[in-house]
């Protein structure tokens, strides 16, 4: 008998993750190649969200409980908005580190996500590129996966789900940033006990990226410039130092915001700092993942390496 209170099993969740990842780089990639917006809708709702909901339902669990479909307060929403605003530049810094490494050993490729150039495209992108992944990907990662992994302890659930979230983008340039954001979203989900909070956070993050891209493209078109003319090496060093200092400053503010985020947990604990929060959240069960449970993740990791090797190093 399955203990329904434990949530979906790790092995089943890992197998589902592997299957969805394979569908993403085959059917999803093909659909997005034909028409990017329609392809993204197919990918998010039919390849990611639908199998996630079907797996939860067919396994006999409550979708509402597994996905933490609980309300959040206005105060929590405001905190989440500011947390994401301060997290975004830090995530950019982590991605920039990845780009610097790739620039030495591989090639840097253009961003596959379309950047809107008109107001109509921008508004459409808010729905398809910002809101849709916020709903579908959060249901999978901070919903199903994080719930399944909580048998390992909440800290491990947050970290593992964040790593799987980052790798799910299948892009070495966009790996470290999403992992960092995944950890932030995981902490938010744990403190608020609600997927709605991370849907809000994920949507805001994507909206910030779209808005910056949209405004930058329009600035280029209106002013007629493309970039500051400086040697590439100098630009990389200057950007690294600037982003690094900004990340440190914003990180200190971010820690205070996360500490102050109102908790909806039934057993709220006063935290001294974010690190202590992760330590205390891990003091539940301390099970380990078995070899069979790890197997789908090892298969996925090999696919991830092979996929990125052909993109960045060949």
Secondary structure as UniProt FT lines:
FT   HELIX           4..6
FT   HELIX           10..23
FT   HELIX           24..28
FT   HELIX           29..34
FT   HELIX           36..41
FT   HELIX           42..49
FT   HELIX           50..58
FT   TURN            59..60
FT   HELIX           63..66
FT   TURN            67..68
FT   HELIX           74..105
FT   HELIX           119..125
FT   HELIX           126..131
FT   HELIX           132..138
FT   HELIX           139..145
FT   HELIX           146..149
FT   HELIX           150..152
FT   HELIX           154..167
FT   TURN            168..169
FT   HELIX           172..174
FT   HELIX           176..192
FT   HELIX           195..223
FT   HELIX           232..260
FT   TURN            266..267
FT   HELIX           274..281
FT   HELIX           291..312
//
